[in-house]
Amino acid sequence: CHPEAKDGSVGLPISSVFQDSHDDGTAPAEYVLMDCDHVLPDSGKTIYEKFKLNKKKRPTVFVSGKVGPPKQVPEKHLKTGGMLTKLLKQMLEPHAAKIEKTKELKEKCLNKDVCGLLLKGGKPEPYVKHAMANLLGKYPNVQFASIDSSLLFLINLEEHLPEFVPGEHRFVVFKKVSGGLSSGDNETKAEGRLKTSILPLETPGVSFNSMNTLVGDVLNGKKMKKIPALPNIKTRTK
């Protein structure tokens, strides 16, 4: 938010944090100056009021677009241009969802049309992170997620995968068969119980080529294995 200069005056200088982040150029965002005191004709509210922005937090920066409704950037990320750039990258660049609970698994992965899940056997090596980043870039319409399977056990899924070996990563692709998570109202109760199918990487260990082939096979209609019950996450016992 940046007020327009009044009556031909020079006006306030642009926030150096905002300017430095813009000049850096690495965040996947467009930078726009907006007079947030402007009153919107349809509602009679200012932009501050419409989007519930805290005017006292300076600079007042908000992000809108692919992140959903406008979100104000917290002050702790506005100390330097580099900090703002880092936050924008986290918000706007595609990344794999981190899964730790059954509810997260259902919402962030199983309820998506297609989801690739990396089961980490320990701390992932740089080549694994690089492979996942490439998959995220190549398949923008596929959800990707990861879970630490050295700590967590997936009931109703592990029996369909290579046996867990510490340090070895595994990968499986889910494809939703029918249903969803919503229930209770007239629009969604006919949706039915969520059902999914799987296509696992049959060998332990992962690479970009092996995961890329598996995702491609699923998108090209390869036969999937239906599983009778949704996976549930429990703590892995030693």
Salt bridges, closest charged atoms under 4 A:
ASP23 OD1 - HIS22 ND1 3.13
ASP37 OD1 - LYS55 NZ 2.87
GLU100 OE2 - LYS98 NZ 3.62
GLU107 OE2 - LYS103 NZ 2.87
GLU125 OE1 - HIS169 NE2 2.83
GLU158 OE1 - ARG170 NH1 2.81
GLU158 OE2 - ARG236 NH2 3.09
ASP217 OD2 - LYS222 NZ 3.93
